[in-house]
Amino acid sequence: MYAKSRISRRGSPEVRKRLYEATLSAARHDHKIQAIYRRPKEKGKPDKVARVAAARKPPLSAHAIDQNGRSFRGSEQIGT
């Protein structure tokens, strides 16, 4: 039997908290975040797992944009 996985404790707790809280609203109003949120929910995952998945996507996209040295092209990058 495997131990239940948890959200990483790396990074700023305040930033993690703010991203999670922002996802509560974004999952209701932003179509790109809604799509990211729905995928785990459709697979039967708990609500918190879906929220964490949706909260991770924008900072990961921002980091990828920064690392590639490209300019932001709009919302198509968040949903891909």
C-alpha positions as CSV (number, residue, x, y, z in Angstrom):
1,M,0.0,0.0,0.0
2,Y,1.3,3.4,-0.9
3,A,1.3,6.5,1.3
4,K,-1.0,9.3,0.3
5,S,0.9,11.9,-1.7
6,R,0.9,15.5,-0.6
7,I,1.6,18.9,-2.1
8,S,5.2,19.8,-2.0
9,R,6.5,22.0,0.8
10,R,9.1,23.6,-1.4
11,G,8.9,27.3,-2.1
12,S,7.1,30.1,-0.3
13,P,4.1,28.9,1.7
14,E,2.5,32.3,1.1
15,V,2.8,32.0,-2.6
16,R,1.3,28.5,-2.5
17,K,-1.6,29.7,-0.4
18,R,-2.3,32.7,-2.8
19,L,-2.1,30.5,-5.9
20,Y,-4.5,28.0,-4.4
21,E,-6.9,30.7,-3.3
22,A,-6.8,32.4,-6.7
23,T,-7.7,29.0,-8.3
24,L,-11.0,28.9,-6.3
25,S,-12.3,31.9,-8.3
26,A,-10.5,31.1,-11.5
27,A,-11.9,27.6,-11.7
28,R,-15.4,29.2,-11.9
29,H,-14.7,32.1,-14.2
30,D,-11.6,31.4,-16.5
31,H,-12.3,28.9,-19.3
32,K,-8.6,27.8,-19.6
33,I,-8.3,27.2,-15.8
34,Q,-11.7,25.4,-15.8
35,A,-10.5,23.0,-18.5
36,I,-7.4,22.2,-16.4
37,Y,-9.5,21.8,-13.2
38,R,-12.1,19.5,-14.9
39,R,-9.6,16.9,-16.2
40,P,-8.7,15.5,-12.8
41,K,-12.3,15.8,-11.6
42,E,-13.5,13.7,-14.6
43,K,-11.0,11.0,-13.6
44,G,-12.6,10.9,-10.2
45,K,-9.8,12.8,-8.3
46,P,-10.7,14.8,-5.2
47,D,-11.5,18.5,-5.4
48,K,-8.2,19.5,-3.8
49,V,-6.2,17.5,-6.3
50,A,-7.9,19.3,-9.2
51,R,-7.4,22.7,-7.6
52,V,-3.7,22.1,-7.0
53,A,-3.3,21.0,-10.7
54,A,-5.0,24.2,-11.8
55,A,-3.0,26.4,-9.4
56,R,0.3,24.9,-10.8
57,K,-0.3,25.6,-14.4
58,P,0.1,29.4,-14.6
59,P,3.4,29.6,-12.8
60,L,4.7,26.7,-14.8
61,S,3.7,28.4,-18.0
62,A,5.3,31.7,-16.8
63,H,8.5,29.9,-16.0
64,A,8.6,28.2,-19.4
65,I,8.1,31.5,-21.1
66,D,10.9,33.0,-19.1
67,Q,13.3,30.1,-19.8
68,N,12.7,30.1,-23.5
69,G,13.2,33.9,-23.8
70,R,10.0,34.3,-25.7
71,S,7.2,36.9,-25.2
72,F,3.8,35.9,-23.9
73,R,1.5,35.0,-26.8
74,G,-1.8,35.1,-25.0
75,S,-4.0,32.6,-23.2
76,E,-3.2,29.7,-25.7
77,Q,0.0,28.9,-23.7
78,I,-1.8,28.4,-20.4
79,G,-4.1,25.7,-21.7
80,T,-1.5,23.7,-23.6
